[in-house]
Amino acid sequence: MNIDRKLLEQIKKKVQEELVKKEIESLEYWLSELQKVYSKGHQTLPELKSDLRQFMDRMKNRIQTLKTKGL
């Protein structure tokens, strides 16, 4: 089966656009979550470190979920 070169380029472009869109959505989500941590106005370093640790753990859990179960 021979796929038309123009069609193949259109498909590649569409896939690339979708990947960029999903990456932007993901980065916007995590940025908003980080802004929530920042806006808490921590009084002590241990409070900040605790919230940052929770944030990192959430990110690690999400990465692990995607690696093992996919979307």
N, C-alpha and C positions, 0 to 999 in steps of 0.2 A: 504494500500500500504506500503510495507516494503522496505525502501531504504537500499541498501548495506552499511554497516558501513564504508568500505574503500572509497566508492564513497562520502559519507557524509563528511569524513575527508578531502578528496581532495577539495570538494566544500568549506568547512570552511577555508582551507589553502589559496585557491585562493581569497576568499573574504577578508581575513586578509591582504594578500599581496596587493590587490587593495586599501584597506583602508590606509595602510602605505604609498603607493605610492602617493595617493591623499593628505595625510597630509604633506608629504615632499614637494610636489609641492606648497601647500598653504603656508607653512612656508617659503619656498624660495622666494615666491612672496612678502610676507609682510616684510621679511628681506630686500629685495632689495628696497622696498618703504621706509623703515626706514633709510637705508643707504643713500638714496637720501636726506632725511631731514637732516641727520647728515653732509653730504658733502656740504651743502649750506654755511657753515661757518658763522653762524649768528653773527652779531655784538653786538646785545643786547639780554637780556633775554626775553623781550616781543616778539621779532621776533621769537625766538626759541619756546616760549610758543604758539604762534599763529600757527606755522607750526605743532607742536605736537598736538594741539587741532584739526586741520584739519585732521591729520593722524588718530587720535582716532575716530573722527566723521565718517570717511570713514570705519573704522573697525566696528563701531557700526551699520552703515547702512547696511553693508554686512551681519553681523550677523542677523539683523532684517529681511532682505530679505530672508535669508536661513530659518529662523524660520517660516515665513509666507507663502512663496511661494515654498520652497524646492529648488531643483536644478533647 
